[in-house]
């Protein structure tokens, strides 16, 4: 799986980038090899919002889109929550493909 990690108006520490790539590579086993993943980190600038660090994951698999967004007080926590949601969606898609091999995904 091709994993792209980028940020919107914030700096990403190298260990956070490595963690994102590592977590998504574990999910890649459930998906076809031509899947692509985008991870975007951003921050809310409103001081009243406690969960201001946002992690968004978008995975595109043969026309299907899996998307998760999580907001927490730290980027690492937001990433863990978003990965948990994406893993569940990827698992559901994987089981649908196995149960109905001729339905669900286009064959390129």
Secondary structure, DSSP 8 states (H G I E B T S, - for coil): -EEEEEEESS---HHHHHHHHHHHHHHHTTS-TT-EEEEEEEE---TT-S--EEEEEEEEETTEEEEEEEEESSHHHHHHHHHHHHHHHHHHHHHHHHH-TTSSS---
